Structure formats: C-alpha cells, structure tokens
Amino acid sequence: MGQKINPLGFRLGTTQGHHSLWFAQPKNYSEGLQEDQKIRDSINNYIKNNRRISSGVKGITRIEIQKRIDLIQVRIFMGFPKLLIESRTRGIKDLQMHLQKERKLNIAITRITKPYGNPNILAEFIAVQLKNRVSFRKAMKKAIELAEKADAKGIRVQIAGRIDGKDIARVEWIREGRVPLQTIRAKIDYCSYTVRTIYGVLGIKIWIF
C-alpha cells in the first residue's frame, strides 16, 4: 500500500537542508538534540507571550541552529518580525537573556519576503479562522488564495478531526495546482499543525509546491 513519508525528510540532501547543524559524539547526541528542542520551544513560547497584537499568528517559519564549541547560533525565520519587536534590539536582548543558560547564544532574525508562501504561517492563519468558528471550507479557500498570491505553483490543504463540531471525525482536503510529492527535485514545503478548538483537536496539513 502507499506509504506516507514526510516530504521534507524525503528531500534531505537534494532541495532541503537540515535545520540543525552540529556534530556530536554518539553518547552526547541525545543531549544535543534535547537542547535544540528546548531552544526551539522556549523561543516559540517567548514569542507567544510577548506578542503585541493578539492575532494568534506567531509567524515563525523555522528556527535554524548551528553549534560551535563555545557558541550557539540561532536564526529565526519570521514572516512578520514586527510581531516580536517594536524596538528591535530590545526584543532580541530579552530573548537572549531568556535563553542563555550555559553557552553563549547569538540570535539573528531573518524576514521572509512572502510570508503566505509558507505552510507554517498559512496553518496558523487557518487555525485562527477555525477558532473563530469560520466554516472550514471558507478558511481553506482563503488560505489557497493567499498562497497563490505568493506565487505558489500548487498547494494542498488538509484538515482532519471533528470538523464543524460533527460527532464523527473526518478528513477534508482541497488541492489547487499541482503538488508532485513523488518528484524529489520538486521543492515542496510541508507542515502539520494542531489546533485546539472547543470540540476537540483538529489537525491541519499543508503542502506547497
């Protein structure tokens, strides 16, 4: 039967790079991995708590971590850096103080030119709509429109769970354009995102070509 694989992991080494770059001895590997996860979680939480506008969109697309012997370099790719920082440097300094425990951290923020061409930001957009009880089809179509404005060649959006509060969970999806998942050379961006609504948890998956 057809096996599903994460499109990003499938393309590692061709069109997709790693989000963490460091080297560790086998016995220290798990510590390094957990450290990365802690850094990512605390950045996400910090931005969630220190947003100016409560729009619900964090706008982080990815966090890249490079480790050297005495320094950890963190690059945060954001669609809307304004959400994090009015006075840019203060926001970054706050974040650095928040994260610095044992090793020196260097944080840089990179702005993404077309935020709605990114699945994470679109998923957050849909999540906000679903929490505000907008019908799921409307939310999906709006997201597809936004992606097409950002020059996506194709997009597929899938929502699963108790949609619209129905008793039986189901999966709904729409596709616009082409999404060649089997072509390894095709650049495909993917994200899965969970939304907590009042009926229960919904899962959103977005593939963008």
SVG drawing of the C-alpha trace seen along z (x, -y; Angstrom):
<svg xmlns="http://www.w3.org/2000/svg" viewBox="-22 -51 57 53">
<polyline fill="none" stroke="black" stroke-width="0.4" points="0.0,0.0 1.1,-3.6 3.3,-4.7 3.3,-8.3 6.7,-9.9 7.4,-13.4 8.1,-15.4 10.9,-17.4 12.8,-14.3 12.3,-12.6 14.1,-15.5 17.0,-15.9 20.2,-16.4 18.5,-17.5 16.2,-20.5 16.0,-20.5 18.7,-21.2 18.9,-20.4 17.5,-22.8 20.2,-22.0 23.9,-21.9 26.3,-20.5 28.4,-17.5 28.4,-15.3 29.9,-12.1 27.3,-9.3 27.0,-9.3 26.3,-13.1 23.9,-13.1 20.7,-12.9 21.7,-15.8 22.4,-18.0 19.0,-17.0 17.1,-17.8 19.0,-21.1 17.9,-22.1 14.3,-21.2 14.4,-23.3 15.8,-26.3 13.0,-26.0 10.3,-25.6 11.4,-28.5 11.6,-30.8 8.1,-29.8 6.8,-30.3 8.6,-33.7 7.1,-35.0 3.7,-33.6 3.7,-35.5 5.3,-38.7 3.3,-39.5 2.0,-43.0 -1.0,-42.0 -3.0,-39.0 -3.6,-37.9 -2.8,-34.3 -0.1,-34.2 3.4,-33.6 4.8,-33.9 7.9,-31.7 8.6,-29.5 11.7,-27.8 14.4,-28.1 17.9,-27.1 20.6,-26.2 24.3,-26.0 26.5,-24.9 30.2,-25.7 32.4,-24.8 31.6,-27.9 28.7,-29.5 25.2,-28.6 24.0,-30.5 20.2,-30.7 18.5,-32.1 14.8,-32.7 13.0,-33.0 9.9,-35.1 7.1,-36.2 6.2,-39.2 9.1,-40.3 7.1,-43.3 5.1,-41.0 8.2,-40.2 9.9,-43.6 9.0,-47.2 12.4,-48.2 14.2,-45.5 17.3,-45.2 15.5,-45.1 13.3,-42.2 16.3,-40.2 18.2,-41.1 15.2,-40.0 15.1,-36.7 18.8,-36.2 18.6,-36.7 15.6,-34.3 17.6,-31.6 21.2,-32.0 22.0,-29.4 25.3,-27.7 26.6,-28.7 26.7,-32.0 23.8,-32.4 23.8,-34.5 20.3,-35.3 19.6,-36.7 16.1,-37.3 15.6,-36.9 12.5,-38.2 10.7,-36.1 9.7,-38.1 6.4,-36.3 5.1,-35.0 1.9,-33.5 4.0,-31.3 5.0,-29.4 2.9,-26.5 3.5,-27.2 2.1,-30.8 -0.9,-29.5 -1.6,-26.8 -1.6,-29.4 -3.9,-31.6 -6.3,-28.7 -6.1,-27.8 -7.2,-31.3 -10.1,-31.1 -11.3,-27.8 -11.1,-29.0 -13.3,-31.9 -15.8,-29.4 -15.4,-30.4 -16.5,-27.5 -13.5,-25.2 -14.1,-25.4 -14.0,-29.2 -10.8,-29.1 -9.1,-26.6 -10.1,-28.5 -8.8,-31.8 -5.5,-30.2 -5.2,-28.8 -5.9,-32.3 -3.2,-33.8 -0.7,-31.1 -1.5,-31.7 -0.8,-35.5 2.6,-34.5 3.4,-32.6 2.9,-29.0 2.8,-26.6 0.4,-24.3 -1.0,-23.8 -2.9,-21.1 -4.6,-21.8 -6.0,-19.0 -8.0,-19.3 -8.8,-16.3 -10.8,-15.8 -14.2,-16.8 -14.8,-19.5 -17.6,-22.0 -18.2,-20.0 -19.7,-17.0 -19.8,-13.8 -17.9,-11.7 -14.3,-12.8 -13.4,-13.1 -10.7,-14.3 -11.3,-17.1 -8.8,-18.4 -8.6,-20.7 -5.9,-20.9 -5.1,-23.8 -2.4,-23.5 0.0,-20.5 1.7,-19.0 4.2,-16.4 5.1,-14.6 6.9,-11.7 9.3,-14.0 12.3,-14.5 13.6,-17.5 10.3,-19.4 10.7,-21.9 7.9,-21.1 7.3,-22.8 5.2,-21.0 3.9,-21.5 1.5,-19.8 -0.2,-21.8 -2.6,-21.0 -5.5,-23.3 -7.4,-23.1 -11.0,-24.0 -13.8,-23.7 -14.9,-20.5 -11.5,-18.8 -8.2,-18.8 -8.1,-19.3 -5.0,-18.6 -4.0,-20.8 -1.5,-19.6 -0.3,-21.9 1.9,-21.0 3.1,-23.9 5.0,-23.3"/>
</svg>
